[in-house]
Every structure is written in structure tokens, then in C-alpha cells.
Amino acid sequence: MPRSSGLRIGLVSKLFNNLSWFSICAVRTDVLPSSVVDSILFERGKHLPIYCLAPDGPGPEALTVSNSRVDLAQGRTFAQASLSEYYQALRLASGANGEDEAPADVMFLPLRALDPECLVALDEASVLGRLLEHCDYLIVEDADLRPEDLVQHLRRFSLRRLAACDMTKAMGLTGNYAYVLWPRESGEPQLGGERLW
């Protein structure tokens, strides 16, 4: 890498989420948004395609299918209650161990989760630490790198020489997370975000 002759800012935009894990998981309905599970159609079990798309059914607008993301402890899913049986079938077809019948309080939904190994270089070094050896600041925007994932990575590699600020709320982002990282000796930039590390 050429020597820096001035301010150098690195940008990693939506790269790590391309390497995320994808799975089908059983999700309890009590952790889903009330807009998904409190509708009359859902309570009556009439949110499924077999009812909504029937000739005398309420039509596709009654389907509970949304691209709204739902944060879970293990990752992110989407509010797609009407597709639960479809995702359950995908799970069974993939050979995952599961029950033939889902309990009434469980839905099967797609789950995306960060693969923490995507932040590790081939020589077992931290990708973020390595980038900040060559940059004054590093901006990371990613769909699956949650604040707790970033802190866990920094802790795992004992990157005490680095600082990190969560800019997600300050930038008004809802679909992605955004962070600024820098070496502590550079001094803290004037940012409106939340200091993480």
C-alpha cells in the first residue's frame, strides 16, 4: 500500500454481510412485533396463503409478508408470518432436525447472522485492525455487523489501541449499521454517534 501523504479514510460498505450465515429458525411468536401476531387473521390462522389466496379469500393484501427486519438474539429475521410453512418445508428439505408439526406459538422464519470469521484475515489477524494500520479512520456500513458483534471482535483481538463509534442512530439508518473506527492516539473526532469502544 502506498504511503499516506495526508488524511486517509477507509470504507467498507456492505461487504461482511455478504458472508453472513443464513438458516431457517423456529421463532416464538411472543418475540415478534405485535403488528405481525396481533391481527385478527393471524389469531384465526387465516394469514396463510391457502386462505388468503383462495377464490373466496381476502386476497394477497391479507398475507402477513413484510421486509421489516426483526432483531433476535441470534441475528435478524423478517416479519413473514404467512410464509412460515414454506420456511418449515425448506428446513425439513435441508435435512435439519425438526418437528413435523410446529407448536402453535412457533413460526419458521429465515435468519441472517454475521459470521465472525469474515472479520479475520488469512493470517488470523483482525481485518479491521489491519485496515487501521493503513488508514486514519475506517468507516464500516453493514447489515449484519451489530454493535455487540463489533465489540466482541475488538475484545477477541485485544484491539485496545482502537476506538469505535456507532453512527447508526445519528445517521438515521434503519436497515444497516454504521461505525467509525480510529487509532486512539489520533484523538477522538467530533462525531454525533455513540462511543462503543
FIDREN-387354 format. One line per field, with one value per atom (N, C-alpha, C): residue number from 1; chain; atom name; y, z, x. Coordinates in steps of 0.05 Angstrom, whole numbers, m for minus. Layout:
<atoms>
num = [NUM_...]
cadena = [A_...]
atomo = [CA_...]
y = [Y_...]
z = [Z_...]
x = [X_...]
</atoms>
This chain:
<atoms>
num = [1_1_1_2_2_2_3_3_3_4_4_4_5_5_5_6_6_6_7_7_7_8_8_8_9_9_9_10_10_10_11_11_11_12_12_12_13_13_13_14_14_14_15_15_15_16_16_16_17_17_17_18_18_18_19_19_19_20_20_20_21_21_21_22_22_22_23_23_23_24_24_24_25_25_25_26_26_26_27_27_27_28_28_28_29_29_29_30_30_30_31_31_31_32_32_32_33_33_33_34_34_34_35_35_35_36_36_36_37_37_37_38_38_38_39_39_39_40_40_40_41_41_41_42_42_42_43_43_43_44_44_44_45_45_45_46_46_46_47_47_47_48_48_48_49_49_49_50_50_50_51_51_51_52_52_52_53_53_53_54_54_54_55_55_55_56_56_56_57_57_57_58_58_58_59_59_59_60_60_60_61_61_61_62_62_62_63_63_63_64_64_64_65_65_65_66_66_66_67_67_67_68_68_68_69_69_69_70_70_70_71_71_71_72_72_72_73_73_73_74_74_74_75_75_75_76_76_76_77_77_77_78_78_78_79_79_79_80_80_80_81_81_81_82_82_82_83_83_83_84_84_84_85_85_85_86_86_86_87_87_87_88_88_88_89_89_89_90_90_90_91_91_91_92_92_92_93_93_93_94_94_94_95_95_95_96_96_96_97_97_97_98_98_98_99_99_99_100_100_100_101_101_101_102_102_102_103_103_103_104_104_104_105_105_105_106_106_106_107_107_107_108_108_108_109_109_109_110_110_110_111_111_111_112_112_112_113_113_113_114_114_114_115_115_115_116_116_116_117_117_117_118_118_118_119_119_119_120_120_120_121_121_121_122_122_122_123_123_123_124_124_124_125_125_125_126_126_126_127_127_127_128_128_128_129_129_129_130_130_130_131_131_131_132_132_132_133_133_133_134_134_134_135_135_135_136_136_136_137_137_137_138_138_138_139_139_139_140_140_140_141_141_141_142_142_142_143_143_143_144_144_144_145_145_145_146_146_146_147_147_147_148_148_148_149_149_149_150_150_150_151_151_151_152_152_152_153_153_153_154_154_154_155_155_155_156_156_156_157_157_157_158_158_158_159_159_159_160_160_160_161_161_161_162_162_162_163_163_163_164_164_164_165_165_165_166_166_166_167_167_167_168_168_168_169_169_169_170_170_170_171_171_171_172_172_172_173_173_173_174_174_174_175_175_175_176_176_176_177_177_177_178_178_178_179_179_179_180_180_180_181_181_181_182_182_182_183_183_183_184_184_184_185_185_185_186_186_186_187_187_187_188_188_188_189_189_189_190_190_190_191_191_191_192_192_192_193_193_193_194_194_194_195_195_195_196_196_196_197_197_197]
cadena = [A_A_A_A_A_A_A_A_A_A_A_A_A_A_A_A_A_A_A_A_A_A_A_A_A_A_A_A_A_A_A_A_A_A_A_A_A_A_A_A_A_A_A_A_A_A_A_A_A_A_A_A_A_A_A_A_A_A_A_A_A_A_A_A_A_A_A_A_A_A_A_A_A_A_A_A_A_A_A_A_A_A_A_A_A_A_A_A_A_A_A_A_A_A_A_A_A_A_A_A_A_A_A_A_A_A_A_A_A_A_A_A_A_A_A_A_A_A_A_A_A_A_A_A_A_A_A_A_A_A_A_A_A_A_A_A_A_A_A_A_A_A_A_A_A_A_A_A_A_A_A_A_A_A_A_A_A_A_A_A_A_A_A_A_A_A_A_A_A_A_A_A_A_A_A_A_A_A_A_A_A_A_A_A_A_A_A_A_A_A_A_A_A_A_A_A_A_A_A_A_A_A_A_A_A_A_A_A_A_A_A_A_A_A_A_A_A_A_A_A_A_A_A_A_A_A_A_A_A_A_A_A_A_A_A_A_A_A_A_A_A_A_A_A_A_A_A_A_A_A_A_A_A_A_A_A_A_A_A_A_A_A_A_A_A_A_A_A_A_A_A_A_A_A_A_A_A_A_A_A_A_A_A_A_A_A_A_A_A_A_A_A_A_A_A_A_A_A_A_A_A_A_A_A_A_A_A_A_A_A_A_A_A_A_A_A_A_A_A_A_A_A_A_A_A_A_A_A_A_A_A_A_A_A_A_A_A_A_A_A_A_A_A_A_A_A_A_A_A_A_A_A_A_A_A_A_A_A_A_A_A_A_A_A_A_A_A_A_A_A_A_A_A_A_A_A_A_A_A_A_A_A_A_A_A_A_A_A_A_A_A_A_A_A_A_A_A_A_A_A_A_A_A_A_A_A_A_A_A_A_A_A_A_A_A_A_A_A_A_A_A_A_A_A_A_A_A_A_A_A_A_A_A_A_A_A_A_A_A_A_A_A_A_A_A_A_A_A_A_A_A_A_A_A_A_A_A_A_A_A_A_A_A_A_A_A_A_A_A_A_A_A_A_A_A_A_A_A_A_A_A_A_A_A_A_A_A_A_A_A_A_A_A_A_A_A_A_A_A_A_A_A_A_A_A_A_A_A_A_A_A_A_A_A_A_A_A_A_A_A_A_A_A_A_A_A_A_A_A_A_A_A_A_A_A_A_A_A_A_A_A_A_A_A_A_A_A_A_A_A_A_A_A_A_A_A_A_A_A_A_A_A_A_A_A_A_A_A_A_A_A_A_A_A_A_A_A_A_A_A_A_A_A_A_A_A_A_A_A_A_A]
atomo = [N_CA_C_N_CA_C_N_CA_C_N_CA_C_N_CA_C_N_CA_C_N_CA_C_N_CA_C_N_CA_C_N_CA_C_N_CA_C_N_CA_C_N_CA_C_N_CA_C_N_CA_C_N_CA_C_N_CA_C_N_CA_C_N_CA_C_N_CA_C_N_CA_C_N_CA_C_N_CA_C_N_CA_C_N_CA_C_N_CA_C_N_CA_C_N_CA_C_N_CA_C_N_CA_C_N_CA_C_N_CA_C_N_CA_C_N_CA_C_N_CA_C_N_CA_C_N_CA_C_N_CA_C_N_CA_C_N_CA_C_N_CA_C_N_CA_C_N_CA_C_N_CA_C_N_CA_C_N_CA_C_N_CA_C_N_CA_C_N_CA_C_N_CA_C_N_CA_C_N_CA_C_N_CA_C_N_CA_C_N_CA_C_N_CA_C_N_CA_C_N_CA_C_N_CA_C_N_CA_C_N_CA_C_N_CA_C_N_CA_C_N_CA_C_N_CA_C_N_CA_C_N_CA_C_N_CA_C_N_CA_C_N_CA_C_N_CA_C_N_CA_C_N_CA_C_N_CA_C_N_CA_C_N_CA_C_N_CA_C_N_CA_C_N_CA_C_N_CA_C_N_CA_C_N_CA_C_N_CA_C_N_CA_C_N_CA_C_N_CA_C_N_CA_C_N_CA_C_N_CA_C_N_CA_C_N_CA_C_N_CA_C_N_CA_C_N_CA_C_N_CA_C_N_CA_C_N_CA_C_N_CA_C_N_CA_C_N_CA_C_N_CA_C_N_CA_C_N_CA_C_N_CA_C_N_CA_C_N_CA_C_N_CA_C_N_CA_C_N_CA_C_N_CA_C_N_CA_C_N_CA_C_N_CA_C_N_CA_C_N_CA_C_N_CA_C_N_CA_C_N_CA_C_N_CA_C_N_CA_C_N_CA_C_N_CA_C_N_CA_C_N_CA_C_N_CA_C_N_CA_C_N_CA_C_N_CA_C_N_CA_C_N_CA_C_N_CA_C_N_CA_C_N_CA_C_N_CA_C_N_CA_C_N_CA_C_N_CA_C_N_CA_C_N_CA_C_N_CA_C_N_CA_C_N_CA_C_N_CA_C_N_CA_C_N_CA_C_N_CA_C_N_CA_C_N_CA_C_N_CA_C_N_CA_C_N_CA_C_N_CA_C_N_CA_C_N_CA_C_N_CA_C_N_CA_C_N_CA_C_N_CA_C_N_CA_C_N_CA_C_N_CA_C_N_CA_C_N_CA_C_N_CA_C_N_CA_C_N_CA_C_N_CA_C_N_CA_C_N_CA_C_N_CA_C_N_CA_C_N_CA_C_N_CA_C_N_CA_C_N_CA_C_N_CA_C_N_CA_C_N_CA_C_N_CA_C_N_CA_C_N_CA_C_N_CA_C_N_CA_C_N_CA_C_N_CA_C_N_CA_C_N_CA_C_N_CA_C_N_CA_C_N_CA_C_N_CA_C_N_CA_C_N_CA_C_N_CA_C_N_CA_C_N_CA_C_N_CA_C]
y = [m24_0_25_45_69_84_98_114_137_142_164_191_209_236_256_246_263_246_256_241_218_194_170_158_154_143_118_96_70_67_54_50_21_8_m20_m19_m21_m18_m43_m55_m78_m101_m105_m127_m152_m148_m170_m185_m170_m184_m203_m200_m218_m246_m247_m272_m282_m271_m279_m307_m318_m344_m340_m359_m360_m386_m386_m411_m406_m428_m426_m432_m415_m420_m420_m433_m433_m409_m392_m367_m367_m362_m360_m334_m336_m313_m290_m295_m273_m255_m261_m243_m227_m232_m218_m193_m173_m148_m153_m137_m141_m136_m120_m116_m142_m161_m187_m206_m209_m230_m222_m196_m188_m183_m189_m185_m207_m200_m219_m243_m238_m260_m279_m268_m285_m302_m289_m303_m326_m323_m344_m364_m360_m377_m372_m349_m343_m326_m324_m309_m325_m351_m369_m366_m371_m369_m386_m409_m426_m412_m395_m380_m353_m338_m312_m312_m333_m334_m352_m363_m379_m362_m374_m358_m340_m349_m332_m320_m320_m309_m279_m266_m237_m226_m243_m233_m231_m225_m224_m202_m181_m160_m169_m192_m203_m219_m225_m240_m224_m237_m224_m229_m213_m216_m188_m184_m158_m160_m139_m138_m123_m119_m107_m127_m117_m134_m135_m159_m163_m173_m158_m166_m187_m209_m231_m233_m248_m252_m264_m282_m297_m284_m263_m250_m234_m232_m217_m235_m230_m244_m224_m233_m216_m223_m204_m208_m221_m247_m261_m285_m279_m300_m318_m307_m323_m344_m341_m360_m380_m382_m400_m429_m438_m466_m471_m451_m453_m455_m438_m440_m466_m475_m501_m523_m523_m543_m541_m516_m513_m524_m520_m530_m561_m573_m602_m613_m600_m609_m607_m588_m585_m606_m622_m643_m634_m610_m601_m617_m622_m637_m618_m627_m611_m628_m615_m629_m628_m648_m648_m627_m624_m604_m583_m558_m536_m530_m524_m516_m491_m486_m463_m436_m435_m410_m407_m422_m421_m417_m400_m396_m402_m411_m415_m392_m380_m356_m357_m342_m341_m324_m333_m319_m313_m287_m279_m272_m281_m275_m271_m252_m247_m271_m278_m298_m283_m287_m271_m277_m299_m305_m288_m274_m257_m232_m227_m205_m213_m238_m248_m253_m243_m246_m274_m281_m308_m314_m293_m297_m295_m297_m297_m270_m249_m222_m210_m189_m174_m158_m162_m146_m116_m110_m82_m70_m85_m76_m72_m90_m88_m63_m58_m34_m9_m8_16_19_0_4_22_25_40_64_67_89_105_130_146_140_135_128_106_90_68_71_73_74_47_35_9_11_4_2_m27_m39_m67_m74_m93_m101_m119_m135_m155_m151_m133_m127_m110_m123_m109_m97_m77_m66_m87_m106_m127_m145_m149_m164_m150_m123_m107_m107_m102_m102_m129_m151_m177_m182_m173_m176_m160_m135_m118_m130_m141_m155_m180_m196_m221_m216_m195_m189_m169_m162_m143_m118_m106_m82_m57_m55_m33_m7_m9_15_29_16_26_37_56_66_62_60_56_72_83_99_88_83_74_98_100_123_117_93_84_103_109_127_155_165_192_197_175_178_170_162_155_129_111_86_66_51_31_3_1_m25_m34_m16_m22_m9_m19_m7_9_30_45_52_49_54_70_85_97_87_77_67_83_86_101_93_97_92_112_103_122_145_140_161_184_179_201_222_215_234_228_234_228_249_241_260_270_293_304_291_270_255_256_252_253_225_205_178_170_144_132_117_125_112_83_64_35_24_34_21_42]
z = [0_0_0_m17_m17_9_15_40_38_60_61_62_46_47_59_70_82_96_101_114_97_109_94_108_94_105_89_104_92_93_74_73_66_84_79_80_56_54_46_64_58_47_58_49_67_93_112_111_107_107_83_62_40_48_71_81_105_111_134_132_155_156_150_136_131_141_155_164_168_172_179_209_224_253_262_284_297_316_312_328_343_369_385_377_375_366_386_412_431_428_411_406_381_366_341_346_329_332_334_350_353_326_308_282_266_273_259_271_298_311_324_324_337_318_292_273_277_270_272_254_230_211_223_236_248_271_288_311_301_279_268_250_246_228_199_193_166_151_161_149_129_127_109_80_61_33_25_37_30_34_54_59_44_46_34_3_m10_m39_m50_m33_m42_m58_m76_m93_m76_m53_m37_m13_m14_7_5_25_26_6_m7_m27_m16_m34_m26_m6_m5_15_44_48_75_84_65_73_92_112_131_121_101_89_88_100_101_100_90_91_116_135_161_176_185_199_228_239_268_280_300_314_334_333_352_365_386_400_381_364_347_319_313_287_279_253_243_227_229_212_200_185_172_181_183_191_169_165_143_153_170_183_164_142_122_108_110_96_115_140_160_150_138_129_106_89_68_79_98_111_126_139_153_133_110_89_80_76_68_89_114_136_136_132_131_107_84_59_61_77_80_99_111_129_157_164_192_209_233_252_260_259_267_271_281_285_260_255_232_237_261_267_285_278_294_316_341_362_354_366_358_362_381_387_374_352_338_308_296_268_257_232_220_201_206_191_183_162_154_174_180_199_185_187_178_203_203_226_216_227_220_225_206_210_221_247_258_245_231_218_193_183_160_168_193_203_209_202_207_181_179_155_154_131_127_147_156_175_204_208_235_248_234_245_240_255_252_226_209_184_191_212_220_230_247_257_235_216_193_176_171_155_169_196_211_215_205_204_180_161_137_134_152_150_176_173_197_210_192_201_183_195_179_183_161_162_153_170_163_163_141_139_132_148_144_155_142_150_174_178_199_222_219_240_262_282_304_323_339_358_376_386_404_388_362_346_343_338_335_361_383_409_415_409_414_397_372_355_366_374_384_410_426_451_444_425_418_409_395_385_402_425_444_430_415_399_416_438_456_444_424_411_393_388_371_387_375_386_365_374_355_364_345_350_332_344_329_318_292_279_268_274_262_268_293_300_291_294_286_256_240_211_203_222_216_200_203_188_201_185_196_186_162_150_153_161_163_189_197_219_207_220_211_235_230_251_240_257_251_272_262_279_273_294_290_312_307_328_350_375_398_398_390_391_372_353_334_347_369_382_371_387_380_362_339_321_333_324_334_318_330_317_335_323_338_347_343_349_378_383_410_411_430_433_443_428_435_449_441_449_453]
x = [17_0_18_12_28_27_49_50_30_17_m3_11_1_13_m7_m29_m49_m69_m92_m114_m123_m124_m132_m156_m178_m202_m209_m212_m220_m251_m262_m291_m297_m312_m321_m351_m364_m392_m406_m422_m438_m422_m398_m381_m385_m384_m384_m411_m433_m459_m462_m445_m446_m435_m422_m411_m426_m449_m465_m476_m484_m497_m526_m538_m567_m578_m599_m612_m642_m656_m685_m687_m700_m701_m730_m735_m761_m761_m781_m783_m809_m807_m831_m846_m872_m888_m887_m881_m881_m857_m837_m815_m818_m840_m845_m861_m860_m875_m905_m919_m948_m962_m951_m964_m965_m948_m948_m968_m967_m982_m1008_m1015_m1039_m1063_m1059_m1081_m1102_m1127_m1149_m1144_m1134_m1128_m1107_m1087_m1066_m1078_m1094_m1106_m1124_m1137_m1154_m1139_m1113_m1098_m1104_m1116_m1125_m1104_m1079_m1058_m1042_m1048_m1033_m1043_m1025_m1033_m1057_m1060_m1083_m1110_m1111_m1136_m1136_m1114_m1113_m1116_m1105_m1105_m1127_m1144_m1167_m1186_m1202_m1220_m1239_m1247_m1265_m1250_m1223_m1207_m1204_m1191_m1189_m1168_m1152_m1133_m1105_m1086_m1058_m1051_m1068_m1062_m1066_m1079_m1083_m1059_m1041_m1017_m1000_m988_m970_m942_m934_m907_m895_m872_m861_m830_m818_m789_m779_m797_m789_m771_m748_m729_m736_m732_m737_m711_m701_m677_m682_m667_m668_m640_m638_m612_m592_m600_m581_m578_m592_m589_m614_m619_m642_m660_m686_m705_m723_m743_m762_m790_m808_m836_m852_m849_m862_m878_m897_m913_m927_m937_m952_m935_m909_m891_m878_m889_m877_m877_m899_m899_m880_m876_m857_m828_m822_m795_m791_m813_m811_m804_m817_m812_m783_m772_m744_m726_m733_m716_m716_m739_m741_m726_m729_m716_m686_m676_m647_m635_m652_m642_m638_m647_m645_m664_m655_m672_m694_m718_m741_m765_m786_m811_m828_m844_m862_m884_m893_m914_m902_m906_m896_m916_m906_m924_m939_m962_m978_m964_m946_m933_m905_m901_m875_m880_m862_m862_m834_m832_m807_m800_m777_m770_m741_m733_m705_m689_m665_m648_m621_m613_m586_m570_m545_m528_m499_m485_m458_m441_m423_m403_m379_m372_m350_m323_m320_m295_m291_m312_m308_m291_m288_m272_m243_m236_m209_m195_m170_m154_m142_m131_m120_m97_m83_m61_m71_m97_m110_m109_m104_m105_m132_m139_m164_m163_m184_m186_m188_m204_m207_m181_m167_m141_m121_m121_m102_m108_m134_m141_m132_m135_m128_m98_m82_m53_m46_m65_m60_m79_m98_m117_m119_m126_m131_m158_m178_m205_m215_m233_m246_m276_m291_m320_m330_m347_m359_m389_m401_m430_m437_m455_m460_m488_m501_m528_m528_m507_m508_m488_m469_m449_m462_m473_m487_m466_m473_m454_m441_m457_m446_m426_m431_m412_m386_m387_m363_m347_m360_m346_m333_m348_m337_m312_m312_m289_m265_m270_m248_m237_m254_m245_m230_m239_m226_m197_m193_m166_m151_m162_m149_m140_m158_m152_m156_m142_m145_m135_m118_m107_m127_m150_m170_m194_m209_m233_m255_m280_m302_m327_m341_m365_m387_m411_m434_m449_m451_m463_m491_m501_m526_m550_m555_m577_m572_m548_m541_m546_m542_m546_m575_m591_m619_m622_m603_m604_m623_m637_m655_m649_m637_m631_m602_m585_m556_m545_m522_m507_m484_m475_m452_m434_m408_m388_m365_m352_m327_m306_m284_m262_m237_m220_m195_m175_m149_m129_m132_m131_m136_m116_m91_m71_m77_m95_m103_m121_m133_m152_m180_m199_m227_m239_m249_m262_m289_m298_m323_m346_m358_m379_m404_m427_m452_m462_m445_m454_m449_m451_m448_m422_m405_m379_m383_m372_m374_m350_m326_m301_m279]
</atoms>
